[in-house]
Amino acid sequence: MKTRSWRVKDVMSTPVVSAAPTATASQLAELLQAHDIKHLPVVENGRLAGMISRRDLMRALLDIPRQCTASGDEAIGTAVRCRLESELEIAAPMVRATVSNGIVTLKGEVETELERAAARVAAESVRGVGGVANKITLASA
């Protein structure tokens, strides 16, 4: 009976892509994605120190302690400011967003009533927002 005589070289990706033990999570993710691979050898001083997989990376990212991420009003404020800038192209100093006890206060100046209303809706749609005080005014023509 003849068995298949596959060798590692027959199924491995070439050239070999590896990471150093000092690589950051974002560097590992970039390597995995850029080379469309699921496992990455970790090499130190020319020797295999270990393997990292997509699953390992995801598990590590999900285990980031809560104190390392913004929470409460700080997180809500960041999310509101990001949404205003990315979706509506409304950024400080045009409009400022502050948060206290889950209530967002929008202050500043925009060109149209539509922009004013859109800023309120964008802020209201952020998870954790308990209300919006829209103090945005219209620019004088």
C-alpha positions as CSV (number, residue, x, y, z in Angstrom):
1,M,0.0,0.0,0.0
2,K,1.4,3.3,-1.1
3,T,0.9,6.3,1.3
4,R,1.1,9.9,0.4
5,S,4.5,11.4,0.9
6,W,3.6,15.0,1.5
7,R,6.1,17.1,3.2
8,V,5.8,20.3,5.1
9,K,7.3,22.2,2.2
10,D,4.5,21.0,-0.1
11,V,1.8,22.8,1.9
12,M,3.6,25.7,3.6
13,S,3.4,29.4,2.5
14,T,6.6,30.8,1.0
15,P,8.4,32.9,1.7
16,V,8.0,32.3,5.4
17,V,6.6,35.3,7.2
18,S,7.5,35.5,10.9
19,A,7.3,38.0,13.8
20,A,9.5,38.9,16.7
21,P,8.5,38.4,20.3
22,T,8.3,42.2,20.7
23,A,5.7,42.7,17.9
24,T,2.6,44.5,18.9
25,A,-0.9,43.2,18.4
26,S,-1.5,45.6,15.6
27,Q,1.7,44.5,13.8
28,L,0.7,40.8,14.2
29,A,-2.8,41.6,12.8
30,E,-1.3,43.4,9.8
31,L,1.0,40.5,9.0
32,L,-1.7,37.9,9.2
33,Q,-4.1,40.0,7.0
34,A,-1.5,41.2,4.5
35,H,-0.2,37.7,3.8
36,D,-3.7,36.0,4.2
37,I,-2.3,33.5,6.7
38,K,-3.9,32.1,9.9
39,H,-0.7,31.2,11.8
40,L,2.5,33.1,12.3
41,P,5.8,31.8,13.7
42,V,7.4,33.9,16.3
43,V,11.2,33.8,15.9
44,E,13.9,35.0,18.3
45,N,17.6,34.8,17.6
46,G,16.9,32.6,14.6
47,R,15.0,30.0,16.6
48,L,11.3,29.3,16.8
49,A,10.0,30.7,20.0
50,G,6.3,30.0,19.4
51,M,3.3,30.3,17.1
52,I,0.6,32.9,17.1
53,S,-2.8,32.4,15.4
54,R,-5.7,34.6,14.5
55,R,-7.6,33.0,17.3
56,D,-4.8,33.8,19.8
57,L,-4.8,37.4,18.7
58,M,-8.6,37.8,19.0
59,R,-8.5,36.2,22.4
60,A,-5.8,38.6,23.6
61,L,-7.7,41.6,22.2
62,L,-10.9,40.5,23.9
63,D,-9.1,40.2,27.3
64,I,-7.9,43.8,27.4
65,P,-8.7,45.0,30.9
66,R,-11.5,47.5,31.1
67,Q,-9.3,50.1,32.7
68,C,-7.4,50.4,29.5
69,T,-10.4,51.6,27.6
70,A,-12.5,54.7,28.0
71,S,-15.8,54.2,29.9
72,G,-18.8,56.2,30.9
73,D,-19.0,59.9,29.9
74,E,-15.5,59.9,28.4
75,A,-16.3,57.0,26.0
76,I,-19.7,58.5,25.1
77,G,-18.0,61.9,24.3
78,T,-15.3,60.2,22.2
79,A,-18.0,58.2,20.3
80,V,-20.1,61.3,19.7
81,R,-17.2,63.4,18.4
82,C,-16.1,60.6,16.1
83,R,-19.6,60.2,14.7
84,L,-20.0,63.9,14.1
85,E,-16.6,64.1,12.3
86,S,-16.8,60.8,10.3
87,E,-20.5,60.9,9.3
88,L,-21.2,64.6,9.1
89,E,-17.7,66.2,8.7
90,I,-18.5,68.4,11.7
91,A,-15.4,68.7,13.9
92,A,-14.2,70.9,16.7
93,P,-14.0,73.9,16.8
94,M,-17.1,74.1,14.7
95,V,-19.1,72.0,17.2
96,R,-18.0,70.8,20.6
97,A,-19.6,67.8,22.4
98,T,-19.4,67.4,26.2
99,V,-21.0,64.7,28.3
100,S,-22.1,64.7,31.9
101,N,-24.0,61.8,33.4
102,G,-24.8,60.5,29.9
103,I,-26.3,63.8,28.7
104,V,-24.5,65.2,25.6
105,T,-24.3,69.0,25.2
106,L,-23.6,70.2,21.7
107,K,-22.3,73.7,21.3
108,G,-21.0,75.6,18.3
109,E,-22.1,76.9,15.0
110,V,-23.2,75.3,11.7
111,E,-24.4,76.6,8.4
112,T,-27.9,75.1,8.1
113,E,-30.7,73.8,10.2
114,L,-30.3,70.4,8.6
115,E,-26.7,70.2,9.9
116,R,-27.9,71.2,13.3
117,A,-30.6,68.5,13.4
118,A,-28.2,65.9,11.9
119,A,-25.7,66.6,14.7
120,R,-28.5,66.0,17.3
121,V,-29.6,62.7,15.6
122,A,-26.0,61.5,15.3
123,A,-25.4,62.2,19.0
124,E,-28.6,60.5,20.1
125,S,-27.7,57.4,18.1
126,V,-24.6,56.7,20.2
127,R,-25.0,53.9,22.7
128,G,-25.3,55.1,26.3
129,V,-26.5,58.6,25.5
130,G,-29.3,59.5,27.8
131,G,-30.3,62.8,26.1
132,V,-28.9,65.6,24.0
133,A,-29.0,69.4,24.8
134,N,-28.6,70.9,21.3
135,K,-27.1,74.4,21.8
136,I,-25.7,74.6,18.3
137,T,-26.6,77.9,16.6
138,L,-26.8,78.8,12.9
139,A,-24.0,80.9,11.4
140,S,-25.2,84.4,10.5
141,A,-25.3,85.0,6.7
